[in-house]
């Protein structure tokens, strides 16, 4: 349960906001009233003084002749009763000077502003100075003589008196505001915070759905809806959890009782799980005997590298396969292995699942059939003569490749065709067609013996031999025609020159492809070179890009680079959606001397001006990366050497594509730690070196060393120690900023590179890392939980050095200082560390 402090509570924050808002509003209003009272006070004092002076003038005018000076002084004392009138003075020629109040001993000691008030008229309203005293002189005429009347007004005293009255008024307002605020808080507590606190308490206690439903029945309004919604959400979570547990049990049963042998491997290649079929296949009594056993122990030594290569291709292919041999006691069997990766929610590979299928018997049958077929094809295809077998119904029953090449026909188009000598041999261009047909009919009519005849054609001289074929009952079942070219030297020489030219071109192409490192450059170079090498109208290459959600990569070359016009865009879409799946499903190269009119993809090629097409799969081993196709326009044909080049180059290009993809993967693996999947020391130092090359740019390096890791590594097993390092990597990745680089340098030492971060900020981040690590625990073999701690050293550039080695050495030294000072601490300053150590 998460403990919420008082200052973190929503209720506390809401009450504080209301109180502070009321105080601020009241203070602002009070300050505004105080400021506005200044001008009103000055006007009011000026008017009061004017009115007092007029009253004094009236009193003096009425009593000067009827009273003595002492009596007159007693009557005037009434007018100086106000605190803001400091003194009064009256002077008349017939009387002695009358002084009342606080007057200085001499007139020169009076420090006051002088205001001369005329006998007639009113004041302007701002003649009295509230910051100092004001001497008001108001002479008037009485019976022809001047009576001098002077008042000394104390401005600060008047200002204090008025402010005191205003403050008493504001105190009353503040009291009323406090009472209203308290009443508002009580209402807030009763109507809002009370129900909300009940809901929050149940949430903090991780209660089941039932308490929320009970609370919803007790309350009303939105809080009842909130409680009911939380209860419903918890109920749905519980139902989902139960469904997930049932599905997990179903998956376990599916795994154990699967018809195929299945084993699961960890990162080190040891078996962590196996089913019953795997135990039977590997010759053990129970699947538990396979746990913690290295899978390479049962694989033949020469096939172990193939297994690792297949596992490494999990990032490139969803389910890579391979065939290898395993040893079970004294028996060696052939198995088909299919790999599948088990990943966590972050996409990190956790384990590898192998599906093993015994293919020993099928492999044996395939080898026998392949040996017999290869032997028969070798005998027929390596004969220099063209062979044609016509059955008793007059249809082509069999032929060899030499015949298809001689007639410039596709091999599969000849089988089942009606044999008509008048049109069948037209592609040879026989010079004497009438004699040729006559002799062939005569040979075909003789069923008792074979016969031969020589004919001249446009391409050379050929010897036709017809051999009748009979069954065991001496019944004729067909005729075998053997066509032998009688100009072998010329043909051999021509073939030799052609092959030499092709080999030179292949050598040149191979040299160029070997120096290319990326797949895109490989496709561009291959298309350009193949276009020049083959001399065809168009060369196209379509590559299946690894990974879901990515389109295929295609290039089409027709003389001046890739085309983006509408007809060729349709051609590219047709290749991707129709032609490529068809070619990849076939094992051999496909050749269409004339495009089939019923195929939709052929219509697109015809609209692009292409009428003759050949294509083959880019296959390396058992993996297909795409297809390579060549085409000619109307009136031109693809020759047999084009097909040879196509079949020869496809494995080479496919291998180079696979090498380019593997090189990219190897570069990634070379800079990644295999245990934590974090960058390793080499990648960390490369990043630091880039920052060093930017003078004046601040950065910091934090080295985190897990305390007592040697003891933990000796106590825990290998898998638990790796899990501990992976936990450290996850903690560092979660706490640090996204632009920070987290790497595992060696052992239990991790590095955090903070670009653009000064030393103080890096020290704060290091302290936060140390605190978060201290909250982690590891379960020891005896069941006890041990708290994890770390010694952290911080160094920054340029404060601790300007080179890679200087900053890292300073950070390592501070890690050692932290360890000597008791571990579980951060050292970012040498002076503080020495003071702490002393």
C-alpha positions in Angstrom: 0.0 0.0 0.0 1.3 3.5 -0.9 1.4 5.8 2.1 0.2 9.4 1.3 1.7 12.1 3.4 -0.4 15.0 4.7 0.9 17.6 2.3 0.3 15.2 -0.6 -3.4 14.7 0.2 -5.9 16.2 -2.2 -8.1 17.4 0.7 -5.2 19.2 2.3 -4.2 20.8 -0.9 -7.8 21.9 -1.6 -8.3 23.4 1.9 -4.9 25.1 1.7 -5.8 26.7 -1.7 -9.1 27.9 -0.3 -7.6 29.4 2.9 -4.7 31.0 1.0 -7.0 32.4 -1.6 -9.2 34.0 1.0 -6.3 35.4 2.8 -4.8 36.8 -0.4 -8.1 38.4 -1.4 -8.6 39.9 2.0 -5.1 41.2 2.2 -5.4 42.8 -1.2 -8.7 44.5 -0.4 -7.3 45.8 2.9 -4.2 47.1 1.2 -6.4 48.8 -1.4 -8.6 50.4 1.3 -5.6 51.6 3.2 -4.1 53.2 0.1 -7.5 54.9 -0.7 -7.9 56.2 2.8 -4.8 58.5 2.5 -6.4 60.9 0.0 -9.7 60.8 1.9 -8.0 61.5 5.2 -6.0 64.5 3.8 -9.2 66.0 2.3 -11.2 65.4 5.5 -8.5 66.9 7.8 -8.3 70.0 5.6 -12.0 70.5 5.7 -12.2 70.0 9.5 -9.4 72.5 10.0 -11.2 75.0 7.8 -14.4 74.5 9.6 -12.7 74.8 13.0 -10.9 78.0 12.0 -14.2 79.6 10.9 -15.8 78.6 14.2 -12.9 80.1 16.1 -13.1 83.3 14.1 -16.8 83.5 15.0 -16.3 82.9 18.7 -13.4 85.5 18.9 -15.5 88.1 17.0 -18.4 87.6 19.6 -16.3 87.5 22.8 -13.3 89.8 22.4 -15.1 92.7 24.0 -16.9 90.7 26.7 -14.2 88.5 28.2 -10.8 88.8 29.7 -7.9 86.9 28.1 -8.0 84.1 30.8 -11.7 83.7 30.3 -11.3 83.6 26.6 -8.5 81.0 26.9 -10.8 78.7 28.8 -13.4 78.9 26.1 -10.9 78.2 23.4 -9.5 75.1 25.1 -12.5 73.2 23.8 -11.3 73.5 20.2 -7.9 71.9 20.9 -9.4 68.8 22.4 -8.7 66.8 19.2 -5.4 65.0 19.1 -4.5 66.4 15.7 -4.6 70.0 16.9 -1.3 70.5 18.7 -1.7 74.1 19.7 -3.5 77.4 19.2 -2.4 81.0 19.4 -4.4 84.3 19.2 -2.8 87.8 19.0 -4.7 91.2 19.1 -3.5 94.7 19.6 -5.8 95.3 22.6 -5.0 91.9 24.3 -2.0 90.1 25.4 -0.9 87.0 23.4 -2.9 83.8 24.1 -1.2 80.4 23.6 -2.8 77.1 24.1 -1.5 73.5 23.6 2.0 72.5 22.7 4.0 75.4 21.2 7.8 75.6 20.9 9.6 78.1 23.0 10.5 80.1 19.9 8.9 80.5 16.6 12.1 79.5 14.8 11.8 76.0 16.4 8.5 75.4 14.6 9.2 72.8 11.8 5.9 72.8 10.0 4.4 73.7 6.6 2.7 77.1 6.6 -0.9 77.4 5.3 -2.3 80.9 5.0 -6.1 80.7 5.2 -7.9 83.8 4.0 -10.8 85.3 5.9 -13.2 84.4 3.1 -13.4 81.3 0.9 -12.9 77.5 1.4 -9.8 75.3 1.0 -8.8 73.1 -1.9 -8.7 69.9 0.1 -5.0 69.0 0.2 -3.4 71.9 2.2 -2.7 69.9 5.3 0.4 67.7 5.2 -0.1 64.3 6.8 3.7 63.5 6.9 4.6 66.6 9.1 3.0 69.4 11.1 1.1 72.3 9.4 0.9 75.9 10.8 -2.4 77.3 9.8 -2.5 81.2 9.8 -6.0 82.7 9.6 -6.0 86.5 10.4 -9.3 88.4 10.2 -10.4 92.0 10.8 -12.2 93.0 14.0 -13.3 96.7 14.4 -10.6 97.9 12.1 -7.8 96.0 13.6 -6.3 92.6 12.7 -6.7 89.6 14.9 -4.1 86.9 14.3 -5.3 83.3 14.7 -2.8 80.4 14.3 -3.4 76.6 14.6 -0.6 74.0 14.7 -2.0 70.8 13.1 -0.2 67.5 13.8 -0.6 65.6 10.5 1.0 62.3 11.7 -1.3 62.2 14.7 -4.3 62.6 12.5 -3.0 59.9 10.2 -2.5 57.5 13.1 -5.9 58.2 14.5 -7.6 57.5 11.1 -5.6 54.4 10.5 -6.5 53.1 13.9 -10.1 53.5 13.1 -9.7 51.7 9.7 -7.8 48.9 11.2 -10.5 48.3 13.8 -13.0 48.2 10.9 -10.8 45.7 8.9 -10.4 43.5 12.0 -14.1 43.1 12.2 -14.2 42.2 8.5 -11.4 39.7 9.0 -13.3 38.1 11.9 -16.4 37.7 9.8 -14.3 36.3 6.9 -12.7 33.8 9.3 -16.1 32.6 10.6 -17.3 32.2 7.0 -14.2 30.4 6.0 -14.5 28.0 9.0 -18.1 27.4 8.1 -17.1 26.8 4.4 -14.5 24.3 5.5 -16.9 22.4 7.7 -19.3 22.2 4.8 -16.5 21.1 2.5 -15.6 18.4 5.1 -19.2 17.3 5.3 -20.1 17.3 1.6 -16.8 16.6 -0.2 -13.7 15.7 1.6 -15.4 13.2 3.9 -16.8 10.9 1.2 -13.7 11.4 -0.9 -11.5 10.3 2.1 -13.6 7.2 2.5 -13.1 6.2 -1.2 -9.3 7.1 -0.9 -9.0 5.0 2.2 -10.4 1.9 0.5 -8.2 2.5 -2.5 -5.1 2.7 -0.3 -6.1 -0.5 1.5 -6.4 -2.3 -1.9 -9.8 -3.5 -0.9 -11.9 -5.9 -2.9 -15.0 -4.7 -4.9 -17.5 -5.5 -2.2 -16.5 -2.6 0.2 -16.8 -0.2 -2.6 -20.3 -1.4 -3.4 -21.3 -1.1 0.3 -19.9 2.5 0.4 -21.8 3.3 -2.8 -25.1 2.3 -1.1 -24.3 4.4 1.9 -23.6 7.6 -0.1 -25.4 9.4 -2.9 -24.5 11.6 -5.9 -21.3 11.5 -7.8 -19.3 9.9 -4.9 -21.6 7.0 -4.9 -21.1 6.7 -8.7 -17.3 7.0 -8.1 -17.3 4.2 -5.5 -19.5 2.0 -7.7 -17.2 2.6 -10.8 -14.1 1.7 -8.8 -15.8 -1.4 -7.5 -16.8 -2.4 -11.1 -13.3 -1.7 -12.3 -11.8 -4.0 -9.6 -14.4 -6.7 -10.4 -13.4 -6.5 -14.1 -9.7 -6.7 -13.2 -10.3 -9.8 -11.0 -12.3 -11.4 -13.8 -9.5 -10.6 -16.3 -6.9 -12.0 -13.9 -8.8 -15.3 -13.5 -9.2 -15.5 -17.3 -5.5 -14.9 -17.7 -4.7 -17.6 -15.2 -7.0 -20.1 -16.9 -5.4 -19.2 -20.3 -1.9 -19.7 -18.7 -2.9 -23.1 -17.5 -4.3 -23.9 -20.9 -1.0 -22.9 -22.5 1.0 -25.0 -20.1 -1.2 -28.0 -21.0 -0.8 -27.2 -24.7 2.9 -27.1 -24.3 3.2 -30.3 -22.3 0.9 -32.4 -24.5 1.9 -30.9 -27.8 2.4 -33.6 -30.5 5.9 -32.1 -31.4 8.9 -32.2 -29.1 9.4 -28.7 -27.6 12.2 -27.3 -25.3 12.8 -23.8 -24.0 16.3 -22.3 -23.7 17.6 -19.4 -21.7 20.2 -17.0 -23.0 23.1 -19.3 -22.2 21.6 -22.2 -24.2 20.5 -24.3 -21.2 17.1 -26.1 -21.2 14.7 -24.4 -18.7 11.5 -26.3 -19.9 10.6 -29.4 -21.9 7.6 -31.5 -22.7 7.0 -35.2 -22.8 7.6 -35.6 -26.5 11.0 -34.0 -26.1 11.9 -36.5 -23.4 10.9 -39.4 -25.7 12.8 -37.9 -28.6 16.0 -37.3 -26.6 15.9 -40.7 -24.9 15.3 -39.8 -21.2 12.8 -41.2 -18.8 11.2 -37.9 -17.8 11.3 -34.3 -19.0 12.7 -33.1 -15.7 16.0 -34.9 -16.6 16.5 -32.3 -19.4 16.3 -29.2 -17.1 19.5 -27.2 -16.8 21.1 -29.4 -19.5 22.9 -27.6 -22.3 21.1 -28.2 -25.6 24.4 -28.3 -27.5 25.3 -31.5 -25.6 22.8 -33.4 -27.8 23.6 -31.7 -31.1 26.4 -33.0 -33.4 29.5 -30.8 -33.1 29.4 -29.9 -36.8 25.8 -28.7 -36.5 26.1 -26.5 -33.3 27.1 -23.4 -35.2 24.1 -23.8 -37.5 21.8 -23.9 -34.4 23.3 -20.7 -33.0 23.0 -19.0 -36.4 19.3 -19.9 -36.6 18.7 -18.6 -33.1 20.5 -15.3 -33.9 18.2 -14.8 -36.9 15.2 -14.4 -34.6 15.5 -10.6 -35.0 15.4 -11.0 -38.8 12.9 -13.8 -39.3 9.8 -14.5 -37.1 10.3 -18.3 -37.1 13.7 -19.4 -38.6 14.2 -23.1 -39.3 17.2 -25.4 -39.8 17.8 -29.1 -40.1 20.5 -30.7 -37.9 21.4 -34.0 -36.3 21.2 -34.9 -32.7 22.6 -37.8 -30.7 20.4 -39.8 -28.4 22.5 -42.5 -26.9 23.9 -44.6 -29.7 21.4 -43.3 -32.2 21.7 -40.2 -34.5 18.5 -38.8 -35.9 17.7 -35.9 -38.2 15.4 -33.2 -36.8 13.8 -30.1 -38.2 14.2 -27.3 -35.7 11.9 -24.3 -35.7 12.8 -21.4 -33.3 10.4 -18.9 -31.7 11.4 -16.1 -29.3 9.6 -15.4 -26.0 9.8 -11.7 -25.3 8.7 -9.4 -22.5 6.5 -6.4 -22.8 9.5 -4.2 -23.8 10.4 -6.5 -26.7 13.5 -8.0 -25.0 14.2 -11.6 -25.8 13.8 -13.7 -22.6 14.0 -17.2 -23.8 14.0 -19.3 -27.0 11.5 -22.1 -27.7 12.6 -24.9 -30.0 10.2 -27.2 -31.8 11.9 -30.5 -32.8 10.4 -32.7 -35.5 12.0 -36.1 -36.3 12.5 -36.2 -40.1 15.0 -39.1 -40.2 12.7 -41.4 -42.2 11.6 -38.7 -44.6 15.2 -37.5 -45.0 16.2 -41.1 -45.9 13.5 -41.4 -48.5 14.3 -38.0 -49.9 17.9 -38.9 -50.2 17.1 -42.1 -52.0 14.7 -40.4 -54.4 17.0 -37.5 -54.8 19.9 -39.9 -55.6 17.9 -41.8 -58.1 16.4 -38.7 -59.7 19.8 -37.0 -59.8 21.4 -40.0 -61.4 18.7 -40.3 -64.0 18.7 -36.5 -64.7 22.5 -36.6 -64.8 22.5 -39.3 -67.4 19.9 -37.6 -69.6 20.8 -33.9 -69.1 24.5 -34.5 -69.6 24.0 -36.1 -72.9 25.0 -33.8 -75.6 22.1 -35.0 -77.8 18.6 -33.7 -77.7 16.2 -36.5 -76.7 12.4 -36.6 -77.4 10.1 -39.5 -76.4 6.7 -39.7 -78.3 4.1 -42.1 -76.9 1.8 -44.4 -78.9 -0.9 -41.6 -79.0 1.4 -39.2 -80.7 2.0 -36.9 -77.6 5.3 -35.8 -76.1 6.0 -38.1 -73.1 9.5 -37.0 -72.1 12.4 -34.9 -73.2 15.6 -33.5 -71.9 16.7 -29.9 -71.4 18.8 -29.9 -74.5 15.7 -30.4 -76.7 13.9 -27.4 -75.0 17.0 -25.3 -75.5 17.3 -26.4 -79.1 13.7 -25.4 -79.9 13.8 -22.3 -77.7 10.8 -23.7 -75.8 9.9 -23.8 -72.1 10.4 -27.3 -70.7 7.0 -27.7 -69.1 5.2 -26.5 -72.2 6.4 -29.5 -74.2 5.0 -32.3 -72.0 1.7 -33.6 -73.3 1.8 -31.6 -76.5 0.7 -33.3 -79.7 3.7 -34.2 -81.8 3.3 -32.9 -85.4 6.6 -33.1 -87.3 5.3 -30.5 -89.8 5.3 -27.8 -87.1 7.2 -29.2 -84.2 10.7 -28.6 -85.6 10.0 -25.2 -87.1 12.3 -23.3 -84.7 15.3 -25.2 -86.2 14.7 -23.6 -89.6 15.3 -26.7 -91.8 16.4 -25.6 -95.2 14.7 -28.4 -97.3 11.4 -28.6 -95.5 9.7 -31.0 -97.9 12.5 -33.6 -97.9 12.7 -33.3 -94.1 9.1 -34.2 -93.6 9.2 -37.0 -96.1 12.1 -38.8 -94.4 10.7 -38.3 -90.9 7.5 -39.9 -91.9 9.3 -42.9 -93.4 11.4 -43.4 -90.3 8.3 -43.1 -88.1 6.5 -45.7 -90.2 9.2 -48.4 -89.7 8.5 -50.1 -86.4 11.2 -52.9 -86.7 14.4 -50.9 -86.7 15.9 -47.5 -86.1 17.0 -45.1 -88.8 18.9 -41.9 -89.0 19.1 -38.9 -91.4 21.2 -35.7 -91.6 19.6 -32.3 -92.3 20.9 -28.8 -92.8 19.3 -26.0 -90.7 19.9 -22.3 -90.1 21.7 -23.1 -86.9 23.8 -26.0 -88.1 23.8 -29.6 -89.2 21.8 -32.1 -87.2 21.6 -35.9 -87.3 18.0 -37.2 -86.6 17.8 -40.8 -85.3 14.4 -42.5 -84.7 14.3 -45.5 -82.4 11.1 -47.5 -81.9 10.3 -48.4 -78.3 8.5 -51.7 -77.5 7.2 -53.3 -74.4 7.8 -56.8 -73.1 5.2 -58.1 -75.5 7.0 -56.5 -78.5 4.2 -54.0 -78.9 5.2 -50.5 -80.0 4.6 -48.0 -77.2 6.4 -45.0 -78.7 9.4 -43.7 -80.5 12.5 -42.1 -79.2 14.1 -39.3 -81.3 17.7 -38.4 -80.8 18.9 -35.2 -82.4 22.6 -34.8 -82.5 24.4 -31.7 -83.7 27.2 -32.5 -86.0 29.1 -29.2 -85.6 30.3 -29.7 -82.1 33.6 -27.9 -82.4 31.9 -24.7 -83.6 29.2 -25.0 -81.0 31.8 -25.8 -78.2 33.9 -22.8 -79.2 30.9 -20.5 -79.2 29.7 -21.9 -75.9 33.2 -21.5 -74.4 33.4 -17.9 -75.4 30.0 -17.2 -74.1 30.8 -18.9 -70.8 34.1 -17.1 -70.5 32.4 -13.7 -71.0 29.7 -14.7 -68.5 32.3 -15.8 -65.9 34.2 -12.5 -66.3 31.0 -10.6 -65.8 30.1 -12.7 -62.8 33.6 -12.1 -61.3 33.3 -8.4 -61.8 29.8 -8.4 -60.3 30.9 -10.5 -57.4 33.8 -8.2 -56.6 31.5 -5.2 -56.6 28.9 -6.8 -54.4 31.5 -7.9 -51.9 32.4 -4.3 -51.1 28.8 -3.2 -50.3 27.6 -3.1 -46.8 23.9 -2.1 -46.9 21.0 -3.8 -48.5 19.8 -0.7 -50.4 23.3 -0.1 -52.0 23.4 -3.8 -52.8 20.1 -3.7 -54.7 21.0 -0.5 -56.6 24.4 -1.9 -57.7 23.1 -5.4 -58.5 20.3 -4.0 -60.7 22.6 -1.6 -62.6 25.2 -4.4 -63.2 22.7 -7.0 -64.2 21.1 -4.7 -66.7 24.5 -4.2 -68.4 25.5 -7.9 -68.0 22.3 -9.5 -69.5 21.4 -6.9 -72.1 17.7 -7.2 -71.5 14.9 -4.7 -71.6 14.2 -4.7 -67.8 15.7 -6.0 -64.7 13.7 -6.1 -61.5 14.4 -7.1 -57.9 11.9 -7.4 -55.1 13.1 -8.0 -51.5 10.9 -9.1 -48.6 11.9 -6.7 -45.8 12.3 -8.4 -42.4 9.9 -7.3 -39.7 6.1 -6.9 -39.6 4.5 -3.8 -40.9 7.2 -2.9 -43.5 6.6 -3.0 -47.3 8.7 -4.9 -49.7 11.7 -3.2 -51.2 11.8 -3.1 -55.1 14.0 -1.7 -57.8 13.1 -1.7 -61.5 15.8 -0.8 -64.1 15.0 -0.1 -67.7 18.0 1.8 -69.0 18.0 5.0 -67.0 17.4 4.3 -63.3 14.3 3.4 -61.4 11.0 4.4 -63.0 8.2 6.1 -61.1 5.7 6.5 -64.0 2.2 5.1 -63.7 2.6 1.9 -65.9 5.7 0.9 -64.0 4.0 1.7 -60.6 1.3 -0.8 -61.6 4.1 -3.2 -62.6 5.8 -2.9 -59.2 2.5 -3.6 -57.4 1.8 -6.6 -59.6 5.3 -8.0 -58.8 4.8 -7.6 -55.1 1.2 -9.0 -54.8 1.1 -11.7 -57.5 4.4 -12.6 -59.1 6.6 -12.8 -56.0 4.4 -15.2 -54.0 4.2 -17.4 -57.1 8.0 -17.5 -57.6 8.7 -18.0 -53.9 6.4 -21.0 -53.7 8.5 -22.7 -56.5 11.9 -24.3 -56.1 13.1 -23.7 -59.7 13.4 -20.7 -61.9 10.3 -19.8 -64.0 10.5 -18.9 -67.7 7.7 -17.6 -69.9 8.8 -17.2 -73.5 5.2 -15.9 -74.2 3.2 -14.4 -71.3 0.1 -16.4 -70.5 -2.9 -14.4 -71.5 -5.2 -15.7 -68.7 -3.0 -14.5 -65.9 -3.7 -11.1 -64.5 -0.1 -10.3 -63.8 0.8 -11.0 -67.4 -1.7 -8.3 -68.5 0.2 -5.7 -66.4 3.6 -6.8 -67.9 2.1 -6.6 -71.4 0.8 -3.1 -70.8 4.4 -2.1 -69.8 5.6 -3.4 -73.2 7.2 -6.6 -71.9 6.4 -10.0 -73.5 9.1 -12.4 -72.4 9.8 -13.0 -68.7 12.0 -15.2 -66.5 12.2 -15.1 -62.7 13.9 -17.0 -59.9 13.8 -16.8 -56.1 16.7 -15.2 -54.1 17.2 -18.2 -51.9 20.1 -18.7 -49.5 19.9 -22.1 -47.8 16.3 -22.6 -46.8 15.5 -18.8 -46.6 14.0 -16.8 -49.4 14.7 -13.1 -49.4 12.8 -12.2 -52.6 12.9 -12.6 -56.4 15.0 -11.5 -59.4 13.3 -11.2 -62.7 14.3 -10.2 -66.2 12.1 -9.3 -69.2 12.3 -8.5 -72.9 10.0 -6.4 -75.0 8.1 -7.5 -78.1 10.1 -9.0 -80.9 13.0 -10.1 -78.6 13.5 -13.3 -76.7 15.4 -14.5 -73.7 18.2 -16.9 -74.5 19.2 -19.9 -72.5 22.3 -18.2 -71.1 20.0 -15.6 -69.6 18.3 -18.4 -67.6 21.8 -19.8 -66.6 22.9 -16.4 -65.4 19.6 -15.9 -63.5 20.0 -19.2 -61.7 23.6 -18.6 -61.0 23.3 -15.1 -59.7 20.3 -15.6 -57.5 22.1 -17.6 -54.7 25.1 -15.1 -54.9 22.8 -12.1 -54.5 20.7 -13.8 -51.8 23.9 -14.7 -49.9 25.1 -11.1 -50.1 21.8 -9.8 -48.8 21.9 -12.2 -45.9 25.5 -11.2 -45.2 24.6 -7.5 -45.2 21.7 -8.1 -42.8 23.9 -10.2 -40.6 26.6 -7.6 -40.6 24.1 -5.0 -39.5 23.0 -7.4 -36.7 26.6 -8.1 -35.7 27.4 -4.4 -35.4 24.5 -4.1 -33.1 25.5 -7.1 -31.0 29.1 -5.9 -30.9 28.0 -2.7 -29.1 25.5 -4.4 -26.7 25.9 -6.2 -23.4 24.4 -9.7 -23.8 23.1 -10.0 -20.2 21.3 -6.6 -19.7 20.9 -5.7 -23.4 22.3 -2.3 -22.5 25.2 -0.6 -24.4 28.6 -2.0 -23.5 31.8 -0.3 -22.6 32.8 0.3 -26.2 29.6 2.1 -27.1 29.8 4.1 -23.8 33.4 5.2 -24.6 32.4 6.1 -28.2 29.6 8.3 -26.9 31.9 10.0 -24.4 34.5 10.5 -27.1 32.0 12.4 -29.2 31.2 14.7 -26.3 34.9 15.3 -25.7 35.2 16.6 -29.3 32.8 19.4 -28.4 34.9 22.0 -26.4 33.0 23.9 -23.7 30.0 21.5 -23.8 29.2 20.3 -20.2 28.6 16.6 -19.5 28.8 14.3 -16.5 29.6 10.7 -16.0 28.1 8.7 -13.2 29.6 5.3 -12.3 27.3 3.0 -10.2 28.9 0.0 -8.6 26.7 -2.6 -6.9 28.0 -3.2 -3.4 28.9 -6.8 -2.4 28.2 -8.2 -5.8 31.0 -10.7 -5.6 29.4 -12.2 -2.5 25.9 -12.1 -4.2 27.3 -13.7 -7.4 28.8 -16.6 -5.4 25.6 -17.1 -3.3 23.1 -16.8 -6.1 22.9 -19.1 -9.2 23.8 -17.8 -12.7 20.2 -17.0 -13.7 19.5 -15.0 -10.4 22.7 -13.1 -10.8 21.8 -12.2 -14.4 18.3 -11.2 -13.2 19.9 -8.9 -10.6 22.0 -7.2 -13.2 18.9 -6.8 -15.5 17.0 -5.3 -12.5 19.8 -2.8 -12.0 19.7 -1.8 -15.7 15.9 -1.4 -15.5 16.2 0.8 -12.4 18.8 3.0 -14.0 16.8 3.3 -17.2 13.6 4.2 -15.4 15.1 6.9 -13.1 17.4 8.6 -15.7 16.3 11.0 -18.4 15.7 9.8 -22.0 18.8 11.6 -23.3 21.1 9.8 -20.8 23.1 6.8 -22.0 23.0 3.9 -19.6 25.7 1.2 -20.1 27.1 -1.8 -18.4 30.9 -1.3 -18.2 32.1 -4.5 -16.4 30.9 -6.8 -13.7 28.5 -4.9 -11.5 29.7 -1.4 -12.6 27.2 0.6 -14.7 27.8 3.9 -16.3 25.4 6.8 -16.9 26.4 9.5 -19.4 24.5 12.8 -19.0 25.0 15.1 -21.9 24.5 18.8 -21.2 24.2 18.2 -17.4 26.4 20.3 -15.0 28.0 18.7 -11.9 25.4 19.8 -9.3 22.5 18.4 -11.4 24.5 15.1 -11.9 25.1 14.9 -8.1 21.3 15.2 -7.5 20.6 12.5 -10.1 23.3 10.2 -8.6 21.7 10.6 -5.1 18.3 9.7 -6.6 19.8 6.6 -8.2 21.4 5.6 -4.9 18.1 6.1 -3.1 16.1 4.1 -5.6 18.7 1.2 -5.6 18.5 1.1 -1.8 14.8 0.4 -2.1 15.4 -2.8 -4.1 15.8 -6.2 -2.4 17.2 -9.6 -3.6 15.9 -12.9 -2.2 18.8 -15.1 -1.0 18.7 -18.9 -1.2 17.7 -19.1 2.5 14.6 -17.0 1.8 15.9 -13.9 3.4 15.6 -10.5 1.7 18.8 -8.5 1.4 18.7 -4.8 0.6 20.8 -3.7 -2.3 23.1 -0.7 -2.1 25.5 1.0 -4.5 28.6 3.1 -4.4 28.3 6.0 -6.8 31.0 8.3 -8.2 30.3 11.4 -10.2 32.7 13.3 -12.4 31.9 16.1 -14.8 33.6 17.9 -17.7 35.3 20.4 -17.7 35.3 20.6 -13.8 37.1 17.2 -13.4 39.0 17.0 -16.7 38.5 17.5 -20.4 39.6 14.1 -21.7 37.8 10.8 -21.7 40.4 9.0 -19.5 40.6 11.9 -17.0 36.9 12.1 -16.3 36.4 8.3 -16.1 39.5 7.9 -13.8 38.1 10.6 -11.5 34.7 8.9 -11.4 36.3 5.5 -10.6 38.4 7.1 -7.9 35.3 8.5 -6.3 33.5 5.1 -6.5 36.5 3.7 -4.5 36.2 6.6 -2.0 32.5 5.8 -1.6 33.3 2.2 -0.9 36.0 3.0 1.6 33.6 5.4 3.4 31.1 2.7 4.0 29.3 2.2 0.7 25.6 3.2 -0.1 26.6 6.8 -0.8 27.5 9.2 -3.6 30.8 11.0 -3.9 30.8 13.9 -6.3 33.4 16.1 -4.6 36.9 15.1 -3.4 37.0 17.7 -0.6 33.7 16.6 0.9 34.7 13.0 0.6 37.9 13.6 2.5 36.1 15.6 5.2 33.5 12.8 5.6 36.2 10.2 5.8 38.1 12.1 8.5 
